[in-house]
Amino acid sequence: MKPDLPKIHMGARNLSDFEKAIQTEWIITNGLGGFASSTVLGINTRKYHGLLIAAFNPPVDRRVLLTKLDEKITFNGETCLTGSNEFKGVIHPRGYQFISDFSLAPFPTYKYNIKSVQLQKTIFMPHGKNATVVSYEVFNPHKNKVTIQVSPLVNSRHFHATTNKNELNWSFLQKSFNGGVIIIQPSTPFSTLILSSSDGRYFATEGEWIEKVYFRVDNARGESFLDDEYKPGFFEFDVAPVETKRFHVLAIAGKSQSEAREVFSSIGDIEALHSSELRHLEGLLKEFQRQHVDVRMEDWLKWILFAADSFIVDRMSTKTKSVIAGYHWFEDWGRDSLISLPGLTLVTGRFKDAKEILLTFKHYCYKGVIPNRFPDSPEEKPIYNTVDATLWYFNAVLQFLKYTNDFDFVKEELWDTLKSIIEHHIQGTLYGIRMEDDALIAHGPQLTWMDAKVGDWVVTPRDGKAVEIQALWYNALKTMEMLAKHFNEKEEAEKCSSIAEKTKKSFIEKFWNPQKEYLFDVVSGKRGDPSLRPNQVIAVSLDFSMLNKEIGERVVEAVWKKLWGTYGLKTLTEEDPRYVGIYLGDRVHRDSAYHNGTVWAWLLGPFITAFLKVKNYEKSWRAFAFENFLKPLFQKEVFQAGLGTISEIFNADPPHSPQGCISQAWSIAEPLRAYIEDILLKRPPYENRLQK
């Protein structure tokens, strides 16, 4: 029996609220880092919006090749334009007014009503291909034929950039092959776009530039916001009187013409491709239900599972899987990938993907440090400015074992790397990361997840000894002790055990703040930073915790009472003079708020784990935690902002509006993990077998 696929529907009444609708977005992805995205009105408000943003070096080197397909409908001597583009101060044409219905079902579908002509437009991306299909269905109720022109707006820019035609030293060239298939390239050929249709005919024109398309969101963020887009020609289709006609436009991207042609030749039948994509989504739901037979599959949970799938991508450089940290603009980050791994792959039963993600980051481990991120550039040199990504790696390995019991994989593929990491941390490695005499980890500034930096200004430096780093270090040492015992490496086990005991003693002595009755956020020398931030809940939530139950309860209580922010935890209390409650404006203003108040959804994961841990997972408290901590996120936020997914961050001040990326990996992964493991108490199957 096929599982029912979920649907998000917005009718004419919702769409008529322009200011709300223009902020409501959708995104679909292709498993390579590429995507298609826009608003429910079909008006692009970001430079990251478009119908085909391709990843030329998956999952990075992403370029915008097809920004829009705009339609013109002619019948009875009248012409109506269904497309909409915004220019500064005006929207022209205003085709969005013809939209009668928008749905995500599960792919974005627009329905237009143009004087009784019904036009439906559905967009999907084939998994594993830099391609987008736009399927049309048109009903003509009139006695005369209807002619539809579909005009592509094309580009060839990096997705962080915008195009100014006056600054280009290239133009667009187009040619046809195979009877109507169109190849469009810049005269300097660094990308190729292939366009084809299942019906109709293509008319190549002399081409024209649509200048200064305005991206309102980018303007508000203080980024480049005017884009020139090229209109090379149009497809034309006739619909006979009282006829329903179906046709599609296919867009394919390649870095070279040969690469694009290779993808084109692999596409095959579009209907079969569409069915394959539906089966892929159905398969995700089936596998999850197989893992969790008695979990109720509500629509919000189905969307969470689809979103989880969207972040798992191929990495070309290693031929293994990785994790996109967030759409639209993040790459695969080490910290985000490893924090997200349990929720994206383990609770969903994707153990092979989990292995590959661990191998990806093992491959790039350098001097005992896991990469912070991979730049979105062809050079692809990893950046290593992180202290916590490496320690989260140990936690990911531990969670993997709790679900799979696959010690053989860890021994054969990861063990030497894990030992090397520990040794590098003991001896000292990049960015001042080192174990000091107190067995705690010291590190330089801007290395934790609170890493905002504008020019030379590090907003939350947290250099010294950050609280969650010590918690992760202890967790790593105890994980190593457990593994070493399992692998009969007595000397390694004793070494890690001895260091862990000293770490624990030092941590309790130096991090407990008796005046405030919670943990210092950072200890530097003899001084503790008393800022109340959410990082300390990680010291409670991890499997191997240095805190006793009494201290754990006080930490959880302080964070709950002072940092709760409806969709997650605030990053600083309102009483702190550095608190910024609204995340808006240019980068300076946004980054000043990023970790100084802004609410992060991913923190719900460790918070709920810590909360229920100190409450002994009592049934009443589990129900309380879902109702108060997760329900607003899952049953409200999934159906606004980025439809079917969860935003990166939220304003700290009410009403906690969503901000940042419209779809963030750890915003999905950690709440999902906490829901399954802690709320529903579906514990990992091998958890009790591990020696602790």
N, C-alpha and C positions, 0 to 999 in steps of 0.2 A: 504494500500500500504506500502510495506516494505521500509524503508529508505535505500539508497545505503550506504554500508560500505566503509570507506576510504581505500586506499592502498598506501604504500610507497614502491617503487621499486628501486632496485639497480642491474644493469646489469653487464656484464663481464667487461666493461670498468671501471666502478666505483670500482669494486672489485679488479681490477688489480693494483690500487693505494694502495699498501700494507699499507703504513704509515697512510693514511687516513682511510682505511677500518678497520685497527686494533683498531682504536680509536672510531669506530662507534658501538654503543651497542644497544641492545634491552632488554626489561624487560616486563614480564607478571606477574600478581599477582593473589592471590586467595581469597582476602577478609578477610584473617586471619592474615595478616602480612607476610605470606610466599610468595615466588616468584621463578621464573626461569629467568635466565639472562645469556647472553654471548655477544660476538661480532658477527658481520655479517660474519666473517670468521670462526666462530665456534671455535676460539682459546680463551680459558679463560685467561684473563689478570689480574683478581682480585681474591682474596680469596672469594669474594662474588658472583662470577660467579658459575653457576651450573644449572642443570635441575630440581633439587628439593631441595629447601631450605625451610624447614618446620618450622612452628611456633607451638611449643609444648604447649605453654601457651599463646594462642593468645591475643595480637599480638606480644608477645615477646618469649624469650627462643627459638631462631631460630638456627637450625642446618643444616649443609650441609650433605645430605645423598647420593645424586646422582649427581656427577659432570659432567659426560659425557656419551654419547652413541657413540662409534666410530665404523665405519663399515669397513668390509673387503669384497671385491667383487672378486669372482673367476670365470673365464670362459675361455674356450679354453686353459686351462693350465696356464693362467696368473692370477696374484693376484694384486689387486690395493687397497690401503688403503685410505679411504676418510676422516678419522679423522686427526686432527692436534693438537699437544700439544707442548708447548714451554718449552725448557730447556735452561739454561743459555748459550747463544751463539749459539743456534741452534733450529730450529723448526723441529720436527720429529714425525710422518711422515708429509709430506707436502700435505696432502689431500685437503687443502683449494684451491689448484690450479685446482681441478676438479669442483669447484663451478662455475656454469654458470649464476646463478641468485639468488638473495636474495630478499624476499619481506616480508613486514608486511601487511597482507591482510585478516583480521586484526591480525592474529596470525603469528609468525615468521615461514617462510618457506624457506628452502634451496633446490636448485635444482642442482644436480650434473650430469655431462656428462662424463662417463667413457667408452671411446671407443665405443660410440653409445648406451651404456646402460644408460637409464635415471632413476635417483633415486631422488625422492622428499621426503622431510622430514619436517613435520609440527608439531609444539609443541603448546600445550594448557594446561591450568590448569582449572579443574572444580571449580567453585565458591564455597567457603565454605568448601573445602576439601584439606587436605595435600596430594595432588596427582598431577602427571603430566602424560599426554598422549603424546607419540611421534608416529605420524601416518606416515607410509611409503606407497609410491606408486612407484613400479618399473616396467619399461618396458624393456623387453629383446627382441631385434630385431634379435638375432643370432639364428643359427640352433641348437645350443647346449644349455643345461640348464645353468643358472647362479646361483651360490650359494652365499648367503649373510650371513656373520656373523656379529652380532651386539653385541659388547662387552661393558658392563657397567663398568664404573670406579666409585667405591663407597667410601664413607667416613662416618664418624660419629662425626663430630667436630662442635663446636660452630662456627658461621659464622665469628666471629672476630679473630679466631685462625687459625693456620695451623697445619698439622699433620707431626710429625717426628716418623716414625715407630720404630726407635731405642729407643725412650723414652716411648713407650707404654707398659703397662702391660696387654694388651689384644690383641687378634687377631680376625679375622672375622670367623664366623661360618655360614654355609648355609645348609638349608634343604628344601625339597619340600613337598607340600601338594596339594590335589585336582588335581593330575595329571599334574604336570608341573609348578605350581605356586611356586615361590622361595622365601623363607624367609632368609634374610641376617641380622645377628646381630653381634655386638661385643661380645666377650666372656664375658665381663662385660656388661650385657644387659641394656644399658641406651638409646637405640633407636632400632627401627625395620624398615627395608626396605623390602617391598614386591615388587617383580618383576614378571610380567606375560606377555604373548604374546597371540595374537589372532590366531596364526598359528605357524608352525615350531616346533622346539624342543629346549630344553635348555641342554647344556653340562656343568656340574659342573666340573671344573678342580681343581687341587691342589691349585690354586690361585697364583697370583704373585703381587708384589708391583711395581707400576710405580713410581720411586723415583725422588724427586727433580724437580717436575713440577714447572716452573718459572712463577711468576706473575709480569709482568713488571710494571704495574701501582702501585702495592703495594711497589715494590722496589723503585720506584721514590718518593713515599710518605714516605720513611723511616720506613716502617712497615715490619712485617714478610712476606716473599715472596716465600718461598720454601715449597712445599706440597708433601707429599707422598700419593698416591691414590691406592686403592686396586682393582685388576681385578679378580673377583671370577670365571668367566667362560664366556660363550657366548650363545646367541640365534642363531639358524641357520635356514635359509629359502631357499627353492629352487624355482626358477622362470623358468618355462618351456619355450622352444623355442617360440618366437613370442607371448609371454604372457604378459599381464599387471596384476600385482598382488598387492593387498592392504593388509596390516597387520599393527598392532600397538604393541608397547611395553608400558605397563602401570607400573608406579612406584608409590608406596603408602608408606607414612611415618607414623609412630606412635611412641609415647614414649615407649609403651609396645607392645608386640605381640598381645595382645587382642585388643588394640586400633587400631593397623594397620589392623587387620582382620575385625574389625567392619567397617572401612572405605572401605575396599575391598568389603565387602558384599553389600555395599550401592551403588556401582558404576553403575551396570547395563550395558546397551548397550552403546558402545562407540560412535556409530554414533548418537544416541539420545542425548548423553552427549554433543557432539560437536554442534549439532543443538541448544541445550539449551543454550550453551555459546554464540552462535551467536544471539539468541533471546534476551539474557540479554543485549548485546551491542545495538541491535536495539531498545530495550525498553528505554535505556538511551536517545537515539536520539529522539524517539517519545515523551517522557515526556518533554524534553526540548522544542521541537517544539510546544507542547501543551501550554506550559507556554509562549512561545514567537513566536507566529504564523507567524510574518512577518520578522523574522530574517533569513537571508540567510545562509543556512547550507553548508558552504564551508568545504573542507576536513580538513583544519587546525583547524577549530572549532570542528569538530567531534573528532579529536585526543585530543584536549583539554578536551572535555567532557569525553572521555574514561580515560584519565589520572586522571581527577578529581575523577572518580569512584574508581580508584586503591588505593587511600589513605584512603578511608572509610572502616574501619575494625571492626571486632567483638572484644570486650574485654571480655575475659572469666570471669574475676574477678567480673564484674558488670552485665554481660549479656546484655550489651548495646553497642552502637557503640562508636568508638574512631577514631582518625586520626593519621596515620603514618606520621611523619614529612617529611621523605624523604627516598628514596631507593638509595643505598642499605642498609645503616647502621643505620639510625635513628629509634628510638622508637616513641611512641606517647608522644609528648611534649605538655604541657598545652598552652604555648604561641603560638606555631605554629598551634595547633588545633583551638584555638579561633580566631586567625587572619584569618585562612583559612575557618572557618565555613560559613560565608556568601557566598563566591565564590563556595565552594564545595557543599553546601546543599540548600541555599536559592534561588540563581538565577537559580538553576537547578530543583527547585520544590521538593526537598527531605526533607520535613518538619519533617517527623517522625525521620529521621536520625539526624536532627538538635536537636530535643528534646532529643534524647538519648545521644548525645555528651554533651549537657549541663548537663544531669543527671550524666554522667560519672565523670565529673570534680567536680560537686557538691558533689558526694559521697566521694571524696578524699580531699575535702576542710578541712584544719587543721589550727586552730587558725587564721582563716580569710585569709588563703593563699591557692591559687590553686597550685597544683604540677607543678614544672618546667618540670619534665620528670619522666618516669618509666624506670628503668634499664632493660636491656635485660637479665634478670636472673630469675630463678624460685622464688627467695625470694620476688621479686616485691615490695620492699619498696620504695614508692615514694620519690623523692628528691624535696625539697621546696625552693631551692635557686633562687627565682625570685621575683621581685617587680612588673613586668608589666603583667604577665600572669593573675593575679587576676583582674586587672583593664580592661584587654581586655575581661574578662568574662562579664562585664557590657555592653560593646559595642556589644558583641555577642547577649546578651538578647535583647538589643534595636533593633538590625537589625532583629532578629527573630520576634519581634512584628510588625515591619514595613511590613513584608511579610505575617504574619498570623493573626495579631490582637488577638492572643490567650492569653489574659490577665488571663484567668482562669488557664491555665497551669502554668504561672509565679507565680500567687498567691498561688496555691496549692503546687507547687513543689520547687520553687526557692526563694520565698520572704523572708522567715526566714533566709536563707543562705545569701542573699544579705544584709540584715540588719546587720547580724553578722559580715560580712566582713567590712562594714563601721565602725562599732563600734571597731573592732580590730585595724583598721588603725588609728582611733582617739586615742585609748588608747596605741597603740604600740604593735608590734608583732615580729615575727621571723626576724632575720638578720638586726635588727635595723630599721625595717620599721615602721614609725610612722608619724603622723601629728604633725608638730611643731606649735608654736604660730602664725606664719604667715599663717596658714591653708594650707601650702604646705607640700608635702610628702618628708621626708628625708629617706635615705636608705644607706646601706653599699655597698661595692664594688662588682663588678661582678654579679649584680642582674638584669641588663637590658639585652636586646637582644644582645648587644655587650659584650659578656661574655667569650671571649677567655682567656684561662689560661693554662700556661705550667709550671708544678711544682708549685713553689710559686709565679711565675711571672704572675700577672694579667695584660694583655696587654692593655685593655681599662677599667680601674676600674670604672670610672664615678660615684664614690660615692659622696654623698651630695644630690643634688636635680636635677635629670636629666630632660631635657625639656619635653620629651614625657610623662614622668611619671606624671608631673603636668597636662598636657593636658588630659591624660586619667583619672586622679583623678577628674578633673572638669567635664568631660563628665560623669563619674560615678555618681557624686553628682547630676547633673542635671537629669540624668536618674532616679535616686532614687526619686528626687522631683516629677517628672512626674508620676512615679508609685504610690508614696504615695498619691498623689492627686486622682489618679484613684481609689485607694483602700480606700479612705476616711480616711486616717491616717494623720490628720492635723499636729500633733506634729512632726512626722517624716518628713513631707514635709517642715515644717518651719525650722527644724534643718538643713536639707540638703541644703535648699535655702540660709540660713544664712552663712553656711560654704563656699558654692560655691561663694558667692559674695566676701567674704574675700580672697578666693583663687585667684580669678580673679584679684583683686586689687593688691595683693602681686606679682602675676606673671608678670603683666605689669610693675610694678615698678622694679623688680629684673632681669627680663630676656631680656628686650629690650636693645640691644647694639647700642647706637646712633652713635658711631664711625663707625661701620661696617654696620649698617642698616639691621641687622638681629638678631635673637635670640641667646643668649648664649646657649651652648650645656648643660652645667651643672653649677649650682650655688652652691658654697660651702662657707658657712659663708658670707663674704661680697665680695668674689671674683667670677667673672663669667669667665667661660672657653670660649674664643672666637673662638675655633676650629669650622670651618664650616663643619658640618656633616648633613646628611639628616634627622635626627630625628625631626627637627623642623617642617617639612611639616605636621607631624601628628597633630600638634597644629592648622593647618589650615583645615585639611581634616575631622576631626571628626564632628559629627552632632552638638554638643554643643561646640562651639569654644570661647575662651576668646579674640580672636584677632578681631579688626575691619578690614574692607576691605583694608584700606591703608597699614596697617602692614602686612596683609596676602599677598598682592601683592608683597611687598618687600621681604618677606621670600621666596615666590615661585620663584621670579626673581633670587635671590641669589643662590638658590639651582639649578635651571635650568642652569644658566650660568656657574657655577663652578663644578657641580657634575654630570652632565649628562654623561652617559657612554654607549650609544647605546642600551644595553639590560636591563638597569636599572639605578640606581643611585650609584655613587661612595660613599664610606663611609668616605672619607677625600679628601681634595683638593690636587692637585699636588704640590702647593706651600708649603704645610706643610712639615717640615723636617722629620716627622714620616711616610710620604706617602710611601707605597710599591705598585708598579704597577703590579707585577706579583705574582700570588699565586702558588708557586711550592716548591718542596723540602720536607724536613722532617717537623715534626710537629712544631718545633720552627719557621722555616721560613714561613710555611703556616699560622700559627696563628698570626705571626707578621703582615701579610698582611690582615688577615680575615676581620678586621673592620678598617683598616688603608689605605683604597684605594679600595679594592675589590668591584666590582659591584654586587649588589643584585637585582634580578628581582622582588622580592616581593614588593620592595619599589615603583615600578611603580603604584601599586594600590593607596596608599595614595597620591602619587605625582600627578597622573592624576586627582584624585578627587579634590585636592587642586587647581591645575592649572585651571581646568574648572570652579570651584567654583568662583574664582576671575575673570574669564572671562565671568561670567554670563551664562555659558553653551551655548554661541552663536554657531550657526551651523558651521560657518567657522572655529572657534577654535576647535570644536569637530572633524571636518575633519582633521585639522592640527594635533591634538593630536594623532589620529589613525595613520596617515601617518608617523609621526616622532617618536612617542613613543612606539606604540604597534606593528605596522606592522613588524619591523625587528625581534621582538621576535616571533610573531605568524607565520609569513610566511617564515621565514628562520630557526630559531633555532629549531623549532619543527621537522625539517627534517634533523637534523644532531646531533651529539653527542649521546644523548639518544633518539632514534627514537620515534616520536609520543608523546614526553613529553618535559619538560623544566628543564634545570639544576638548581642547587642551586645557583651558583655564576659564575662570569665571571672575567677575568683579567681586571684590571683598565686600563692598557695600551693597545692600539690597537694591534691586531685586536679583542681584548676582547674575547679571547678563553674561552669556557666553562670549569668550574672546579667544584670540590666538588661532591656532589651527582648528579647522572645523571637524577634524577626525584625528584622534591621537591614540597611539597604540596602547600606552599604559593606562589611559583613561578608560579604555575598554577592558584591558587584560586584568588589572588588579581588582577592580570591582567584581568582575566575573569570577575570578578565583575565590575571592572572599565569599561571594554568594554561594558557590558550590561547596567549598571546603568548610566554611565557618557558619554560614546561616543555615544551609541545608544539612550540614555535618556529613557530607559525602567525603570522608577522609581518604587520602591516597592509600591504595591497597597494601603497600609494603612499608607503610610508615612505622609500624610497631616492630618490624624486623631489624631496623637499623639500630646499631649500638649507639647509645648516646652517653 
